[in-house]
Amino acid sequence: MTAVCGYNDDFALAVLAAATGAGIVVPDQLAVIGVDDVDAGRLVVPALSTVDYEFDVLARYAAIVGETCHQLEVGAK
């Protein structure tokens, strides 16, 4: 295994801690990335690579997709 992508930063931080405890050198031997950009990711060494996403943007797109599906369903009847 060369990389782990955590479903959130807390999981990725746990992987980072476990890997370091097992003597695995991050990021030389294992790449670790998380999702949600929590502040704690900047406090560890090495700093956690993370992806930030905006819930309001995702919610807006979900509403558009839901409305479009509804319109397609109504139009099909």
SVG drawing of the C-alpha trace seen along z (x, -y; Angstrom):
<svg xmlns="http://www.w3.org/2000/svg" viewBox="-49 -28 60 30">
<polyline fill="none" stroke="black" stroke-width="0.4" points="0.0,0.0 1.4,-3.4 -1.5,-5.8 -4.5,-6.2 -7.4,-8.6 -9.4,-9.0 -13.2,-9.8 -12.4,-12.7 -9.5,-14.4 -10.0,-12.7 -9.7,-9.3 -6.6,-10.4 -5.0,-11.8 -5.6,-8.4 -3.9,-6.7 -1.0,-9.2 -0.5,-8.4 -0.8,-4.7 1.7,-4.7 4.2,-6.9 3.8,-4.6 4.6,-1.6 7.8,-3.2 6.4,-4.1 7.8,-7.4 5.0,-9.6 5.0,-10.8 8.2,-8.9 6.7,-5.4 3.0,-6.2 0.9,-9.1 -2.0,-10.1 -4.8,-12.5 -8.0,-13.6 -11.2,-15.4 -12.6,-18.4 -9.6,-20.6 -9.7,-20.7 -7.2,-22.9 -5.6,-19.9 -4.2,-18.8 -1.9,-21.7 -0.6,-21.0 0.9,-17.5 4.3,-16.8 4.2,-16.3 1.2,-18.4 -1.8,-16.5 -2.7,-16.9 -6.4,-17.6 -9.2,-18.6 -11.6,-21.3 -15.1,-21.4 -18.0,-23.8 -21.2,-22.2 -23.4,-25.1 -22.1,-24.6 -22.8,-20.9 -26.2,-21.5 -27.1,-23.9 -26.0,-21.4 -28.0,-18.6 -31.1,-20.8 -30.7,-21.5 -30.2,-17.8 -33.3,-16.9 -35.4,-19.6 -34.3,-18.5 -35.1,-14.8 -38.5,-15.8 -39.2,-17.8 -38.1,-14.9 -40.3,-12.5 -43.4,-14.8 -42.7,-15.5 -42.5,-11.7 -46.1,-11.1"/>
</svg>
